[in-house]
Amino acid sequence: MQDRSLLIGSATVVVAAAGFGLLGPVARFAYDAGLQPLSFVAWRGLFGTLVVALFVAWRVRRGRPLIAPWRLPAGQGRALLVATITALLLNVAMFIAFERTTVALVLLGFYTYPALVAVTAVWRGVERLDGVRAASLVLALGGMVLVVAGGLNPAGELRVDALGIGLALGAAVSQTVFVTISRNGFPGIPTDQAMGWILAATTAVCATLAIVTGGGSSLAEPVRSGQALWLSALAGIAAAGIPSILFLRGIRTIGGTRTGILMLFEPVVGVGLAAILLHEGLAPIQVVGGGCILAAAVLLQRSEGPVVAAPAGAPTAAVLDPERG
């Protein structure tokens, strides 16, 4: 039963990573259609929130209770608030970092978060980093470096900016906090409802920032342009709403370390789609890197299941599966 749960949870995270991997190519087309990054994030979040809201409404009609965040126990409410803030900081930090330095360098900084998640989980005593899992982490991180760094154009300009790289690392820390807290920080609210509130807050703040920073015209672009509208909808549905629910569900099911490692499949999808849709070259070293990440995902299935420290008085089953009941 546990093996089946781990397999399903792993598949859930891989699908989420594939969805998030769509974002790069779709964003490029959206920028060509007149959207700016903050406006694109706001519209993406809006459509993502709508998708999640529809899913929540469907589950409520089937008997799932609707949980208001302000009615959660104080500790869980604070945890959900921290998760929301870190998700927002992640988006803003990555946006600014992409503006200041080479994209590949930003990704190399950001994708250090699986290692940070693993170290944090071991330090907190909630997961064990056994030999197989450690090997999977090293293999996946190495593959990620090959995939991302392999896309650097030797003849192109390499923009190295200390603040940009620092923001990328800050985004990695934000993601680490999000993954760590989301594991068991607010089990009183279902995954879909928690993600809906997080997306809604991110949408509101990014839309406000777009207006304040002079991007009001860009924010209105999807109202004027059908192309900008459908690209925003595609990003919101396939690269925000659905994968966000799956991502949080994966964290709660298989733990932060496994989730972080499997999420390294995201740059593989992004680079592959860029090669197909944007006609960007795909270097042999990137193919090797993708193979390393896939091998790590297969190897990861041989490691032990997550070890979770249950809250006092909570049944083990409820901790392993917060959605149960």
C-alpha positions in Angstrom: 0.0 0.0 0.0 2.8 2.4 0.9 4.7 1.6 -2.4 1.5 2.4 -4.3 1.1 5.7 -2.4 4.7 6.6 -3.2 4.3 5.8 -6.8 1.1 7.8 -7.2 2.6 10.7 -5.3 5.7 10.6 -7.4 3.6 10.6 -10.6 1.6 13.5 -9.3 4.8 15.6 -8.7 6.2 14.7 -12.2 2.9 15.9 -13.8 3.1 19.1 -11.8 6.7 19.6 -12.9 5.7 19.1 -16.5 2.9 21.7 -16.1 5.3 24.3 -14.6 7.8 23.5 -17.4 5.3 25.0 -19.9 5.7 28.4 -18.3 8.9 29.4 -20.0 7.8 29.0 -23.7 4.3 30.3 -23.0 5.7 33.3 -21.2 7.9 34.1 -24.2 4.9 34.1 -26.5 2.9 36.2 -24.0 5.7 38.8 -23.9 5.7 39.0 -27.7 1.9 39.5 -27.4 2.4 42.7 -25.3 2.4 41.4 -21.7 5.1 42.3 -19.2 6.4 39.8 -16.6 4.4 41.1 -13.6 1.2 41.5 -15.7 1.7 38.0 -17.0 2.1 36.6 -13.5 -1.0 38.4 -12.4 -3.2 37.1 -15.2 -1.7 33.6 -14.9 -2.6 33.7 -11.2 -6.1 34.9 -12.0 -6.9 32.1 -14.3 -5.2 29.6 -11.9 -7.3 30.9 -9.1 -10.5 30.5 -11.2 -9.6 26.9 -12.0 -8.9 26.1 -8.4 -12.1 27.8 -7.3 -14.1 25.7 -9.8 -12.5 22.5 -8.5 -13.1 23.5 -4.9 -16.8 24.3 -5.7 -17.1 20.8 -7.3 -15.6 19.1 -4.2 -17.8 21.1 -1.9 -20.9 20.0 -3.8 -19.7 16.4 -3.2 -19.5 16.9 0.5 -16.1 18.4 1.1 -16.4 21.1 3.8 -15.2 24.6 2.9 -12.6 25.7 5.4 -12.1 29.5 5.9 -8.4 30.2 6.6 -9.2 32.5 9.5 -11.0 29.6 11.2 -7.9 27.4 11.3 -6.1 26.9 14.6 -3.7 29.8 15.2 -0.6 27.8 14.4 -2.0 26.5 11.1 -3.3 29.9 10.1 0.2 31.4 10.6 1.8 28.5 8.6 -0.6 29.1 5.7 0.2 32.9 5.9 3.9 32.2 5.8 3.4 29.8 2.8 1.5 32.5 1.0 4.1 35.1 1.7 7.0 32.8 0.5 5.1 32.0 -2.7 4.7 35.7 -3.4 8.3 36.5 -2.6 9.4 33.6 -4.9 7.5 35.1 -7.9 8.7 38.7 -7.3 12.3 37.6 -6.7 12.5 35.5 -9.8 10.9 38.3 -11.9 13.5 40.8 -10.8 16.3 38.3 -11.1 15.4 37.5 -14.7 15.5 41.2 -15.4 19.0 41.6 -14.0 21.1 38.6 -15.0 21.3 35.7 -17.4 18.3 33.3 -17.1 20.4 30.2 -16.9 22.3 31.7 -13.9 19.0 32.4 -12.2 17.8 28.9 -12.7 21.0 27.4 -11.4 20.6 29.5 -8.3 16.9 28.7 -7.8 17.2 24.9 -8.4 19.5 24.6 -5.4 16.3 24.4 -3.4 15.9 20.5 -3.5 19.2 20.2 -1.7 18.1 22.9 0.8 14.8 21.0 1.4 16.7 17.7 2.0 19.1 19.3 4.5 16.2 21.0 6.3 14.1 17.8 6.5 17.1 15.9 7.9 17.9 18.7 10.4 14.3 18.7 11.6 14.3 14.9 11.9 11.2 14.5 9.7 12.9 12.6 6.8 15.9 10.3 6.4 18.4 10.9 3.7 19.2 7.3 3.0 21.9 6.2 0.5 19.5 5.8 -2.4 17.8 9.1 -1.8 21.2 10.9 -1.5 22.4 9.4 -4.7 19.1 10.4 -6.4 19.6 14.0 -5.2 23.2 14.2 -6.4 22.3 12.7 -9.8 19.3 15.0 -10.3 21.1 18.1 -9.3 24.0 17.2 -11.6 21.5 16.6 -14.4 19.9 20.0 -13.8 23.2 21.7 -14.1 23.9 20.0 -17.4 20.4 20.9 -18.7 20.5 24.5 -17.7 24.2 25.4 -18.1 24.2 23.5 -21.4 21.9 26.2 -22.8 24.3 29.0 -22.2 25.4 30.4 -25.5 29.3 30.7 -25.5 29.1 33.5 -28.0 26.4 35.4 -26.1 26.6 37.9 -23.4 26.8 36.5 -19.9 25.2 39.0 -17.5 26.5 38.4 -14.0 24.8 40.5 -11.4 25.3 40.0 -7.7 21.7 41.2 -6.8 20.1 39.1 -9.5 22.0 35.9 -8.3 21.2 36.8 -4.7 17.5 37.1 -5.5 17.6 33.7 -7.3 19.1 32.1 -4.2 16.5 34.0 -2.1 13.8 32.4 -4.3 15.3 29.0 -3.5 15.1 29.8 0.2 11.5 30.9 -0.2 10.7 27.6 -2.1 12.4 25.7 0.7 10.3 27.3 3.3 7.1 26.8 1.3 7.8 23.1 0.8 8.8 22.6 4.5 5.8 24.3 5.9 3.3 22.9 3.4 4.2 19.3 4.4 2.2 19.4 7.7 1.9 23.0 8.6 -1.8 23.5 7.8 -3.4 20.0 7.5 -6.8 21.4 8.6 -7.4 22.9 5.1 -7.6 20.7 2.0 -4.8 21.1 -0.7 -7.0 22.7 -3.3 -8.4 25.3 -1.0 -5.0 26.2 0.5 -3.6 26.6 -3.0 -6.6 28.7 -4.1 -5.9 31.2 -1.3 -2.2 31.3 -2.1 -2.8 31.9 -5.8 -5.4 34.6 -5.1 -3.0 36.5 -2.9 -0.2 36.3 -5.4 -2.5 37.5 -8.2 -3.7 40.5 -6.1 -0.2 41.6 -5.1 1.4 41.2 -8.5 -1.5 43.1 -10.2 -1.0 45.9 -7.7 2.8 45.9 -8.3 2.2 46.0 -12.1 0.1 49.1 -11.7 2.4 50.8 -9.3 5.4 50.2 -11.4 3.8 51.6 -14.5 2.6 48.4 -16.1 -1.1 49.3 -16.2 -1.2 49.3 -19.9 0.4 45.8 -20.1 -2.1 44.6 -17.4 -5.0 45.5 -19.7 -3.4 43.8 -22.8 -5.5 40.6 -22.5 -8.7 42.7 -22.6 -7.5 44.1 -26.0 -5.8 41.1 -27.5 -7.3 37.6 -27.9 -3.8 36.2 -28.2 -2.6 37.6 -24.9 -5.8 36.4 -23.3 -5.6 32.8 -24.4 -1.9 32.6 -23.6 -2.7 33.9 -20.1 -5.5 31.3 -19.8 -3.2 28.5 -20.9 -0.5 29.5 -18.4 -3.1 29.9 -15.7 -4.7 26.5 -16.3 -1.9 24.3 -17.3 1.1 26.1 -15.6 -0.5 27.4 -12.5 -3.9 26.1 -11.3 -3.6 22.3 -12.0 0.2 21.9 -11.3 -0.1 24.0 -8.1 -2.6 21.6 -6.6 -0.6 18.6 -7.7 2.6 20.1 -6.3 1.1 20.7 -2.9 -0.6 17.4 -2.9 2.8 15.7 -3.8 4.5 17.5 -0.9 1.9 16.2 1.6 2.0 12.7 0.2 5.7 11.9 -0.4 7.5 14.5 1.6 9.6 17.5 0.7 12.9 15.8 -0.3 11.3 13.4 -2.9 9.1 16.3 -4.2 12.1 18.6 -4.6 14.1 16.0 -6.5 11.3 15.1 -8.9 10.5 18.8 -9.5 13.9 19.0 -11.2 12.0 17.4 -14.2 10.6 20.9 -14.7 13.7 22.4 -16.5 13.9 19.3 -18.7 10.4 20.0 -19.9 11.0 23.7 -20.3 14.2 23.2 -22.3 12.6 20.5 -24.5 9.6 22.7 -25.3 11.9 25.6 -26.0 13.7 23.5 -28.5 10.5 22.4 -30.2 8.4 25.6 -30.1 11.0 28.3 -30.0 13.5 26.5 -32.2 16.2 26.8 -29.6 19.1 24.4 -30.0 19.3 21.3 -27.8 22.9 20.5 -27.0 23.9 16.8 -26.5 25.0 17.6 -22.9 21.4 18.8 -22.1 20.1 15.4 -23.3 22.5 13.7 -21.0 21.4 16.0 -18.2 17.8 15.1 -18.8 18.7 11.4 -18.8 20.3 11.9 -15.4 17.2 13.5 -13.9 15.0 10.7 -15.3 17.4 8.1 -13.9 17.2 9.8 -10.5 13.4 9.7 -10.6 13.6 5.9 -11.2 16.2 5.4 -8.6 14.2 7.4 -6.1 11.4 4.8 -6.1 13.9 2.3 -4.5 14.4 4.5 -1.4 12.4 4.3 1.8 9.2 6.2 2.3 9.1 9.6 4.0 9.4 9.6 7.8 7.1 12.2 9.3 6.9 13.4 12.8 3.3 13.3 13.7 1.8 16.1 15.9 0.9 15.1 19.4 -2.3 13.1 19.4 -2.6 12.9 15.6 -3.1 9.5 14.0 -0.3 8.4 11.6 -2.7 8.0 8.7 -3.8 11.6 9.0 -0.3 12.8 8.7 0.7 10.6 5.8 -2.5 11.6 3.9 -3.9 15.0 5.0 -6.7 14.7 2.4 -8.1 11.5 4.0 -11.6 11.8 5.5 
